[in-house]
């Protein structure tokens, strides 16, 4: 039986294997993904981003618990950075979630960024699809610990949580563009620490400064102490409200379309890039073009246009 | 950038032993050798370790035990891997292990045993020489 069929039956080994093949970009993986795609689009994807040490993994640990109490199955994608020197990685997020390790209703997969920027990994989109096809009701995606500009998660998650902690800066930080703009829900974690009111007030001020909008959803601010399981019921309730608001306002449909557009562009870019880099290294035709470029007989824009025409004529990627 | 095959390793601490300095140093050495390392944290049951290994699709499990319970815990991990048809995952062990136990552990399926005083380089080299990254590449089934 093919891997995809076993994934659809919820087979852990087959799913883990396909995730690996997708991550390693092995040739067979795309055929399996084609089989799975029609079965995706059902899970609610919740992204959790924030600075290193803001409690993302611990928040996920308690959210897993809360979703399991509602009898929902959970997939977790936990991303940690790869070393720019060795390419290796310590994938340490799941240490906080180990009490769920033997629960069949919880599937946790750690991914390394492998040089990908934006807070996720290149394989993240397909890893979400596979967990979705496996039948997970909720998929929690933990980004790497981020600074200010890693906003990819907003394109993958239906609901984006930004985790903050007290004592991380004054008002000017909240004026800046970047991750504070993408939050559907702000979670001020470690709310037992000093300075929690200041963060809350600054965030409220930031949200009020924006131009009045007709948006159906206004970002919410919640206080939690994940490690003491405090504030989690409220957080679950607001995530539920956000999902309902998405659907009721029609933004869910719009989101799906936008997501599909981005995915198509990404796949196109990546297959074209592969084709072009193969051509650039293996093809005599391209070698000649490069000679022409080097001797200024042709400009790079016309050369690139020739290459594209040739790829289209060949009809194979 | 760095797509391609990467060795994935689970460094795990089975049982009630609370000493993980060695496991952390080893995890770091594997990281610096370019492997992707999942560290289980302390006090894991063999069942937890095997579940993690399956979900994370690791190629190698390194078990560290300094409490003396290795003769139960290590073979139990092998047993559970077999039950889950995952005996293709290589398992090695390390810690305070009497030399007399080493042949018994190897007989139980532990591929190699590393003792105090061994070098990190040897452990990294062993993994490079004996573990195939992404065993599924050739799609055996």
HADDOCK unambig.tbl for C-alpha pairs under 7 A between the chains (distance, minus, plus):
assign (segid A and resid 12 and name CA) (segid B and resid 55 and name CA) 6.50 0.50 0.50
assign (segid A and resid 13 and name CA) (segid B and resid 54 and name CA) 6.03 0.50 0.50
assign (segid A and resid 13 and name CA) (segid B and resid 55 and name CA) 6.93 0.50 0.50
assign (segid A and resid 16 and name CA) (segid B and resid 54 and name CA) 6.77 0.50 0.50
assign (segid A and resid 16 and name CA) (segid B and resid 55 and name CA) 5.35 0.50 0.50
assign (segid A and resid 16 and name CA) (segid B and resid 56 and name CA) 6.31 0.50 0.50
assign (segid A and resid 16 and name CA) (segid B and resid 57 and name CA) 5.51 0.50 0.50
assign (segid A and resid 17 and name CA) (segid B and resid 57 and name CA) 6.35 0.50 0.50
assign (segid A and resid 24 and name CA) (segid B and resid 3 and name CA) 6.16 0.50 0.50
assign (segid A and resid 24 and name CA) (segid B and resid 4 and name CA) 5.00 0.50 0.50
assign (segid A and resid 24 and name CA) (segid B and resid 5 and name CA) 5.69 0.50 0.50
assign (segid A and resid 25 and name CA) (segid B and resid 4 and name CA) 6.99 0.50 0.50
assign (segid A and resid 86 and name CA) (segid B and resid 32 and name CA) 5.45 0.50 0.50
assign (segid A and resid 86 and name CA) (segid B and resid 33 and name CA) 6.17 0.50 0.50
assign (segid A and resid 86 and name CA) (segid B and resid 34 and name CA) 4.67 0.50 0.50
assign (segid A and resid 87 and name CA) (segid B and resid 34 and name CA) 4.86 0.50 0.50
assign (segid A and resid 88 and name CA) (segid B and resid 31 and name CA) 4.45 0.50 0.50
assign (segid A and resid 88 and name CA) (segid B and resid 32 and name CA) 5.99 0.50 0.50
assign (segid A and resid 88 and name CA) (segid B and resid 33 and name CA) 6.59 0.50 0.50
assign (segid A and resid 88 and name CA) (segid B and resid 34 and name CA) 3.64 0.50 0.50
assign (segid A and resid 88 and name CA) (segid B and resid 35 and name CA) 4.48 0.50 0.50
assign (segid A and resid 88 and name CA) (segid B and resid 36 and name CA) 5.09 0.50 0.50
assign (segid A and resid 89 and name CA) (segid B and resid 31 and name CA) 5.20 0.50 0.50
assign (segid A and resid 89 and name CA) (segid B and resid 35 and name CA) 6.48 0.50 0.50
assign (segid A and resid 89 and name CA) (segid B and resid 36 and name CA) 4.65 0.50 0.50
assign (segid A and resid 89 and name CA) (segid B and resid 37 and name CA) 5.92 0.50 0.50
assign (segid A and resid 90 and name CA) (segid B and resid 31 and name CA) 6.26 0.50 0.50
assign (segid A and resid 90 and name CA) (segid B and resid 36 and name CA) 6.12 0.50 0.50
assign (segid A and resid 90 and name CA) (segid B and resid 37 and name CA) 4.84 0.50 0.50
assign (segid A and resid 90 and name CA) (segid B and resid 38 and name CA) 5.97 0.50 0.50
assign (segid A and resid 91 and name CA) (segid B and resid 37 and name CA) 5.81 0.50 0.50
assign (segid A and resid 91 and name CA) (segid B and resid 38 and name CA) 4.78 0.50 0.50
assign (segid A and resid 91 and name CA) (segid B and resid 39 and name CA) 6.84 0.50 0.50
assign (segid A and resid 92 and name CA) (segid B and resid 38 and name CA) 6.12 0.50 0.50
assign (segid A and resid 92 and name CA) (segid B and resid 39 and name CA) 6.01 0.50 0.50
assign (segid A and resid 95 and name CA) (segid B and resid 40 and name CA) 5.66 0.50 0.50
assign (segid A and resid 95 and name CA) (segid B and resid 41 and name CA) 5.50 0.50 0.50
assign (segid A and resid 101 and name CA) (segid B and resid 48 and name CA) 5.35 0.50 0.50
assign (segid A and resid 101 and name CA) (segid B and resid 51 and name CA) 6.19 0.50 0.50
assign (segid A and resid 101 and name CA) (segid B and resid 52 and name CA) 6.46 0.50 0.50
assign (segid A and resid 102 and name CA) (segid B and resid 47 and name CA) 6.81 0.50 0.50
assign (segid A and resid 102 and name CA) (segid B and resid 48 and name CA) 5.59 0.50 0.50
assign (segid A and resid 102 and name CA) (segid B and resid 51 and name CA) 6.07 0.50 0.50
assign (segid A and resid 107 and name CA) (segid B and resid 55 and name CA) 6.65 0.50 0.50
assign (segid A and resid 108 and name CA) (segid B and resid 55 and name CA) 6.52 0.50 0.50
assign (segid A and resid 109 and name CA) (segid B and resid 55 and name CA) 6.25 0.50 0.50
assign (segid A and resid 109 and name CA) (segid B and resid 56 and name CA) 5.57 0.50 0.50
assign (segid A and resid 110 and name CA) (segid B and resid 56 and name CA) 6.70 0.50 0.50
assign (segid A and resid 114 and name CA) (segid B and resid 1 and name CA) 6.90 0.50 0.50
assign (segid A and resid 114 and name CA) (segid B and resid 2 and name CA) 5.53 0.50 0.50
assign (segid A and resid 114 and name CA) (segid B and resid 3 and name CA) 6.70 0.50 0.50
assign (segid A and resid 115 and name CA) (segid B and resid 1 and name CA) 5.56 0.50 0.50
assign (segid A and resid 115 and name CA) (segid B and resid 2 and name CA) 6.21 0.50 0.50
